Amino acid sequence: MRRARYRIIIVLLPMTHSGMAARVGVALLLIVCARLATAGEYDDVLRDDGWRDSAAKQDQWLGKEPQIVNGAFDSVAIYRTHDGGSTLLSRGELGHWKQILTLSADHDLSERVQFKWGIRAEHDLNFAFHSNTDYPAEYESQHKSDFDVSEGAFVWRPSDRLDLAFGRQILNWTFGNYLSVLDVLNPHDYRIPQFVRSPADLRRATTMSTVNYHTADTRFSVAGIHEWRFDEYPAYGSDFYIAPGPRPTEVIPDDFSDTGVAAQLVLRGLGTDFLLMGAHYFDDTTYQQRVGGAIELLHNKVSMFGLGATRTSGDWIFITEFAYLQGLRYGTLDTEFSRFDSMFETEYGITRDIKLTAAARNYHINDYDERIGQLSPVSRRFEDEYQWLLGSSFTLLQSRLVLHVDYASFGPNGDGGGYTRTDASYEISDRFMLYGGLLNYRSGTYSNYNGIGDSDRFFVGVRYAISR
């Protein structure tokens, strides 16, 4: 007799500003057929379910075990903590109620060929409580719904030391855990500043061809970048959007001749690990050009050479990165500039469950032109742009409770702005986790923090792990 396994998830409906009392106690019932509850249940369901029987037969024909899909479902509400700044939200009002589904799997098509895929689907239910005229079109387009292929690549391993891949990929060519100056090949999601803590979760995939050759202590990689996706910043209508009007049209390179190239060499086993990197790619920072009376935003191709090193000594981890960039353009200036970037980071493990991190980063524009500092608040840059960060992590209650407190400041004296991020997560079970946090922003002279001091956020969410 067939026995289907179901999981029932109850997500409380966040209270909104209108009709708040009437919505207290209302719940949204989501019935999820989570038949991949555990590895043991997975085998049982395979025998009891028709479509899984078919999938299993196909896997058997390919000479491999059935693959398990991993992922998570998040329901997270983000509230504004006080008035000011935005004309759209007031104190205590629900700003977002995001439903986020992530799925991924690796499929062995043969002994040497593998297909990796991943998706990320997001929908903001808060828009159901507002008319279409409450938000600018740019803001609604950025937040209401989003579907992204977070990974989709074929990998061929002709030998144990060589692999080739083509498709959407994320390349983590950096040593930095918090800050980096070498993480330039994949775009990042900055729609809500500091809402996502881990740099790894900020990255978005792009289509590339990669070749990797590795031995026990050496790794050499070459990448061709065919698809250009750039960092996503807050849209017009957001509290974090500082320009007075909508963003001009952005021109995205889409010709095959626009393919970028990058190479990396990693050396290990010397006590200190080293990373050498070179890249020729389109910069995320745009410059402006007037075309037929309208302003267009364009990306200039830059060349970058980088060096990284990391060393572990007892309970300490030391990381440093340097990069030299040539071909940068700013605002409406028609001059190309070079820049020297540097980053230092250290982590100290007080105990296995308590870690402290300190990091610093600087972007230095060579042969600085004072006109760069006189551009609009969106485009202007300073000769030196500093960031300082102190982070702490506490793991408690047999690793079920995790606390983070991060403090960041920009500018040589902190006058560039900054933020404090406090968050906590608690594992109720192997499947469910509750989490929440507070984002406190400080306004400053740096472009991304100009005038955002009254945009603090509080968030609370629940996560269901689809499989382990």
Secondary structure, 3 states (H helix, E strand, C coil): CCCCCCEEEEEECCCCCCCHHHHCCCEEEEEECCCCCCHHHHHHHHHHCHHHHHHHHHHHHCCCCCCCCEEEEEEEEEEECCCCCCCCCCCCCEEEEEEEEEEEEEEECCCCEEEEEEEEEEEEHHHHHCCCCCCCHHHHHHHCEEEEEEEEEEEEEEECCEEEEEEEECCCCCCCCCCCCCCCCCCEECCCCCCCCCHHHHECCEEEEEEEEECCCEEEEEEEECCCCCCECCCCCCCCCCCCCCCCEECCCCCHHHCEEEEEEEECCCCEEEEEEEEEEEEEEEEEEEECCEEEEEEEEEEEEEEEEEEEECCEEEEEEEEEEEEECCECCCCCEEEEEEEEEEEEEEECCEEEEEEEEEEEECCCCHHHHCCCCCCCCCCEEEEEEEEEEEEECCCCEEEEEEEEEECCCCCCEEEEEEEEEEECCCCEEEEEEEEEEECCCCHHHCCCCCCCEEEEEEEEEEEC
